[in-house]
Amino acid sequence: MPTDAVRRFLAALDPEHRQAVGARSHEEQERLAAAWERELEADDELDTLDELSPPAAEAEAARRVLNRE
């Protein structure tokens, strides 16, 4: 997975979670970023939000991924 996805995932997180996830291994960051991308692709509600505010949709998907952890 490109590091680009990890950077985008980290950018979607709030500062507290960004720091916590940033301290994890690169492999773990890639796993979370992949889950985040799947969440963005799979959820129809996020599609609607993405049309209104892409950063808000990315942040919501990131929250969902971390809540499942």
Secondary structure, DSSP 8 states (H G I E B T S, - for coil): --HHHHHHHHHHS-HHHHHHHHTS-HHHHHHHHHHHHHHHHH-HHHHHHHHH-HHHHHHHHHHHHHHH-
